[in-house]
């Protein structure tokens, strides 16, 4: 080969020109491929991120308002520089999913040399919305168990520890340490009620949680006072059940379920979101006034369509 090449170089400058020309075509061709591949990759990533963000934004209106969900998704994708003509959004029949597809022609740069002017660019995303399960750290779940029958919306609720007296029951104070095999007390109870559960375990459908024994009066008082003060200090509006900052610390996510026959374990079947309005307590008589609110969205949990829907939803980017 070297010998042949040398022969060309020495004996035939015309052939050398041909070789150089062929080499240049190959070089430019590969440059075209590399640059256009890079530009194409960047465009696909941008489209993919835009459609992900759009369906996530839209999903915040589901399942209650599919029209608002579509509008939110369109608005979001436009803000991210995508032409609305290039994107379609659709809502699932049960209003529990939103899908977005971007489909457009992407301009090529160097590939024009070879007569290739555009390439098809596609991006797809789907978000599923449904009753939340497997709530772990950061989901806002607190150690208060509530019975399913006591979940009522659009009205103030006075929950009393242990239930009874014609008031809606807050059936029991729960020991969330038991999720990881431990045994808590009033100080861990207070911590979890103040900040939301931040341990290693998760609470989900069919989870059994030990009931917390003892008087939780001061733990309840401290935790709720902390939340009310933080709301006053940090929320953008003066929060009420009708008009609140979505991140308001007065929101707690309570496990909903029933007491096992052993009278020691609370059996979780679902979750509900409670907006705290007031707390009064004395001795064993602890009262939390507030309102159950739906929908309420949490991040970092899983969706389970089979469990009771009390309006606490997780959103999962599933495609
Ligand atoms: Zn607030």
Boltz pocket constraint, residues with backbone or C-beta under 6 A from the ligand:
constraints:
  - pocket:
      binder: B
      contacts: [[A, 231], [A, 232], [A, 235], [A, 237], [A, 238], [A, 239], [A, 244], [A, 245], [A, 248], [A, 249], [A, 250]]
      max_distance: 6.0
